């Protein structure tokens, strides 16, 4: 039976790694898959598990974009032949922008997280959010295709723009099925940000959000894991990491030549299927 649970954790990790970065809602898919592939664990552990395996996904971003997000650099001094450490000012400014964008979801999430879970973590909310933001992608991309982006690099993102993007992220924090990446990308596109910058900023924005959410869940659960629970969690995280590495590379290559409409259609179709299945 424990082998079966490990296989289930493997499946959850794959779903998390794929859906975390595509704008189709990882939380929504996790809620839905839990209807069919239930882990034989306590409700308290599963509540922690579905959040903390996101650490595996976020480590993929850290690995792939290390040079873009690590604020320290090294240069060789030709005279002394010693490496000198310096601060990358542009990266430091980027982190300030990321933290500003985290404020709306961070503050509201800490205060009302459990209330939101009780009210909205159900298939009706997931289906509704999938459809609404699916339509939003189709409408925005239809209007976006004939326009040139106003913001084509991270340095062009202003603090008021990133704060507004953070408000869109708050929508995803409240309503599962919205998709954190989907909400922030939609918000960024509406503000005139290019698809590439919108996607990358969404990845970076996830780093403090996921670390914060995971830390909160671990503290709420406690650090006393059984060997079985630790194994389940580790399998989910590692699988999420590997699948995230692959899907991020795919997405960044995909958006160079394509828009986000396919994800809009996917969301609408899945939302309708969910409603028909559970009604």
Residue pairs with C-beta under 8 A, 6 or more apart in sequence:
1 40
2 228
5 39
5 40
5 41
5 228
5 232
6 231
6 232
6 235
8 37
8 38
8 39
9 39
9 231
9 232
9 233
9 235
9 236
9 239
10 235
10 236
10 239
11 33
11 37
12 30
12 33
12 37
12 39
12 49
12 50
12 53
12 236
12 239
13 53
13 56
13 235
13 236
13 237
13 238
13 239
13 240
13 243
14 239
14 240
14 243
15 26
15 29
15 30
15 33
16 26
16 30
16 50
16 53
16 54
16 56
16 57
16 236
16 239
16 240
16 243
17 56
17 57
17 60
17 239
17 240
17 241
17 242
17 243
17 244
17 246
17 247
18 243
18 244
18 247
19 25
19 26
19 28
19 29
19 30
20 26
20 54
20 57
20 181
20 206
20 240
20 244
21 57
21 181
21 203
21 244
21 247
21 248
21 251
22 181
22 247
22 251
22 263
23 133
23 137
23 179
23 181
23 182
23 185
23 186
23 260
23 263
23 267
24 130
24 179
24 182
24 263
24 266
24 267
24 270
25 126
25 129
25 130
25 172
25 176
25 177
25 178
25 179
25 182
25 267
26 54
26 57
26 179
26 180
27 50
27 126
27 172
27 176
27 177
27 179
27 180
28 126
28 129
28 130
28 176
28 177
28 178
28 179
30 50
31 121
31 122
31 123
31 126
31 176
31 177
32 123
32 126
32 274
34 46
34 50
35 123
39 46
39 49
39 232
41 49
41 229
41 232
44 221
45 221
45 229
47 117
47 217
47 221
48 217
48 218
48 220
48 221
49 232
49 233
49 236
51 213
51 214
51 217
52 214
52 217
52 218
52 233
52 237
53 233
53 236
53 237
53 240
54 210
54 213
54 214
54 240
55 210
55 211
55 214
55 237
55 240
56 236
56 237
56 238
56 239
56 240
56 241
56 244
57 206
57 210
57 240
57 241
57 244
58 206
58 207
58 210
58 211
58 244
59 241
59 244
60 240
60 241
60 242
60 244
60 245
60 248
61 203
61 204
61 206
61 207
61 244
61 248
62 69
62 207
63 245
64 245
64 248
64 249
65 200
65 203
65 204
68 91
68 200
68 204
69 91
69 94
69 95
69 204
69 207
70 88
70 91
71 87
71 88
71 91
71 92
71 95
72 85
72 86
72 87
72 88
73 85
73 86
73 87
73 88
74 83
74 84
74 85
74 86
75 83
75 84
75 86
76 82
76 83
76 84
77 83
77 84
90 154
90 155
93 155
94 154
94 204
96 159
97 157
97 159
97 162
98 162
98 201
98 204
98 205
98 207
98 208
99 208
100 159
100 162
100 163
100 166
101 162
101 163
101 165
101 166
101 169
101 201
101 205
102 166
102 169
102 205
102 208
102 209
102 212
103 163
103 166
104 163
104 166
104 167
104 169
104 170
105 166
105 169
105 170
105 172
105 173
105 209
106 208
106 209
106 212
108 170
108 173
108 174
109 116
109 170
109 173
109 213
110 216
113 216
116 173
116 174
120 174
120 175
120 176
121 176
123 274
123 275
123 278
124 275
124 278
125 175
125 176
125 177
126 176
126 177
126 271
126 274
127 177
127 271
127 272
127 274
127 275
127 278
128 175
128 177
128 271
129 175
129 176
129 177
129 178
129 179
129 271
130 177
130 267
130 268
130 270
130 271
130 274
131 267
131 268
131 271
131 272
132 178
133 177
133 178
133 179
133 182
133 183
133 186
133 264
133 267
134 263
134 264
134 265
134 266
134 267
134 268
134 271
135 264
135 268
136 186
136 264
137 182
137 186
137 260
137 261
137 263
137 264
137 267
138 261
138 264
138 265
138 268
140 186
140 189
140 190
141 189
141 259
141 260
141 261
141 264
144 189
144 259
145 259
147 192
149 192
149 193
149 194
149 195
149 197
150 156
150 192
150 193
151 157
151 161
151 191
151 192
151 193
151 194
151 197
152 194
152 196
152 197
153 197
154 197
154 200
154 201
156 197
157 193
157 197
157 201
161 191
161 193
162 201
164 187
164 191
165 184
165 187
165 188
165 191
165 201
165 205
166 205
167 187
168 183
168 184
168 186
168 187
168 188
169 180
169 183
169 184
169 187
169 205
169 209
171 178
171 183
172 178
172 179
172 180
172 182
172 183
172 184
173 180
177 271
179 267
180 202
180 206
180 209
181 199
181 202
181 203
181 206
182 263
182 267
184 198
184 201
184 202
184 205
185 195
185 198
185 199
185 202
185 260
188 197
188 198
188 201
188 202
189 195
189 198
189 260
193 201
195 255
195 259
195 260
196 252
196 255
196 256
199 251
199 252
199 255
200 252
203 248
225 233
